[in-house]
Amino acid sequence: MVPVVHGCPWCYIGKARFEKGLAEFAHRDEVEVVHRSFELDPSRAKGDTALVIDMLAEKYGRTREEAASMEANVAANAQAEGLGYRTEGRDHGSTFDLHRLLHLAKARGRQDELLTLAYRANFAEERSVFDDAVLLDLAVEAGLDADEARAVLADPEAYADDVRTDEREAAELGANAVPFFVLDRRYGISGGQPSEVFVQALEQAWKDRPATALTTVGGDAAGCDADGACEVPGS
């Protein structure tokens, strides 16, 4: 069972909700979790960053005060899941290098560790995941070799094809917004759904093996689209 999980506030929240649901699933020890790449802003160049508040105001045509209110709403959802969330000072930029490092981490069996650290750094701590020095520190914290991680960051083509392959696969599966979870390549769950939805989906996927067509559930929960816009309930 493979959930497709990527970088947006609702992916951060959705990952926590999925993990709560998975913990309640009777066959959780038989579930393999793989994180796939999906860029919210693939056209943004490396080093081109902006404050999240400014990005939200531009994307939604809101004032900075309204964008700050949107962030506060997301923060409340994150905190309800026991997650830290900074509403001010966070930046937005290209995640391509982070995705490449996550593929290195996958090859070394440390992918979830790095993703968890990157989410925490980006959303809860004063650490920019758009800074190579921070990415290197996170890689080492996740258990990766510093020289190997440094070499990946220095070579823009290292694992680049893996990132692009994931993005093509996401498009083929119909994932035009995130978070998007795929179970056994047959069941899709879109948006930051409550943990109970994941429990039900896992049980249904387990019960119905094997099946064929991809069936998507959800769709009304908050998420982030391929243009980088992230929905905020009640905004």
N, C-alpha and C positions, 0 to 999 in steps of 0.2 A: 504494500500500500504506500503510495508516494504522494504526499501533499506538496503542492507547488507554493512555496512561501518566499516572499521578497520584501524589499525595503520601503515601507511607508508606515505611518503611525498605526494604521489598522492591521498591518502585518505583524508589528510588534505586539499589539493587543491580541490579534488572532492566533499568533503562535502560542501565547499563554493560555488562551481558551482551548485551543486544540490539545495542548499538553494536559490540561485538566480533564478533558474528555477522554483522552487516551488512557490516563491513569485509572479511569473507571471501567475501561474495556477489558473484558475477561481474557481476551487473547492478546493483550498488549505486548507480551514478550515475543510474539511472532510478527510484530509489525516493524518493518524497516522504514525509517523516515529519511527522505532525501530532499534537500532544499535546492530549488532550481532558480536560475537567474532571470530577472525581469527588471529592466531599467525604467524608472518613471520618467526620466528626462534624457533619453539616449543622445539627443543632439547637443547637449551641453558639453563644452570642452573641459578637459582637465584643468583645474585651477580656477575655473569660472564659478564662483560661489556667490550666494546672496542670502540674506537673512530670511528665514522661513516666513516670518510675519510679512515681509515685503512680497515674497513669492505668492503667498496666499491672497494678499490684497489684490495683486495683479491678476491672478488666475480667476478669482471670483468677482472682480470688480467691486471690491469692498474697501472701506476705509481701514487704516491700520488698527483702529480701535475695534472694528468689527472682526478683523482677522485675529486680533488678540483674544476676543471672546470665543471665536471658533477653536483656537488652540486650548483655551481653558476647558471647553467642553470635551475635547479629546483627552485632555489630562485627567478629567474626572473619570472617564471610562478606563483609562490606564490604571489609575490609582485604585479603582474598584477591583482590579485584577491583581493588586499588590505590586504594581510596577511603578518605578520612579518615572517622572516626566517633567522636563523643564519647559516652561512656556515662553521663555525669553532667551535670546542670545543664540539659539540654534541656527546652524547654517544649512544650506541646500546646495547640492552640486552633483557632479557626475559620480555614479557609484560603480563605474566600470572596473576600476582597480580593485575595489572591495570584492566584487564578484569574481574577479580573476583569483584573488587570494583565497576566496571560499572554495574554488575548485582545487587549488593546491591542498587546502585543508581537507577536502573530501578525499583526495588521493591518499592522505596520510591518516585518515580516520578521525579527524578533529573538526569536521565541518560544523556540527551543532555547537561545539564549544566556541568557535570563532564567531558564529552568527550571534549567539547569545551575548558575547562580549561586545560585539559591534552595535547591536541594538541598545545595550545599556549605555555604551559610550555616546551614541548619537542622541538618544532620547532622554537619558537621565543624568548624564555627567557633562562636565565642561571639557569634552574631548571631541574634536572634529574628525570624523572618519574620512574627510577629504584631504587630510594631511598625511603624507607618506610616513612621517615619523610616528604618528599615532597608529597608523595601520601596522607598521612594523612592531610596535609595542604590543598591540592587540594579538598579532600573530604569535609572538613569543609567549604571551600570557595563555594563549590557547594550546600551547605545547608544540608549536612548529619550530623548526630550526631557523634561527635568525638569518644565517647566510642564504639559505634557500629562499626564504620569504623576501629578502632584500633583492635577490636576483630576479624574482618574479616581478617585483615592483619596477625594477630597472628596465625590464624588457616588455614593451607594450604589447607584444604578440604572444607572450606566455599565457596560455590558457584562454586566449581571446576567442579561439574557435569554439571552445567548450561553452563560453558564455553565449555566443551567437547561436549555437546549436540549441541550447536551452530556450532561447528567446523564440526561435522558429518553432520548436515543439510546443511552447505555450500558445503561440498563435494557432497552430494546428488543432490544439485542444479547445480553442475558443476562449482562452484567457486574455481578455482585453482590459482587465482591471484586476487589482490585487487587494487583499489576499485571495488566492484561488487554490483550493486543495483538490487533488485528484487521488482517489482511492482505487488501487488496482487498475489504473488507466481506464476505469469504467464509470466511476461516480465522481462528479464534480461538485464542490461546495464553494460558493462564491461569497465574499464579504466576511466581515468580522463577526461571525455567528456566535451565539452563546454555546457554552461547552456541551449542553444537552444535545444540541444539533449534531455535534461531532460524535457523541456517544451513539445516537440513533443511526447516523450514517455508517459508522464503523460496524455496528451490529448488522445493519442491512447488507452491507457489502460482504461481510463474512457469510451471512446466511445465503446470499444469492449467487455465490461463486459456482460455476463460471457464468458470466453474462457477456454481452457484446457491446452494445452501443453505450456511449458516454451519456449519462443522465446527470443533469445539473440541478442541484437543490439550492434554495436560498435565493440570493439576488437582491433582496431588499435590505440587507445589512450594509453597514458603511464599508467603504473601501476606497482605493485610490486608482484612478484611471491611467491609461497609457500616456496621457498628456501631463501627468504629474499632479492632477487635481485630486484632492482627498475629501470625500463627503464627510460632513459633520452633522449627526442627527440634531434636529432642533435649531440649526443655524438659519 
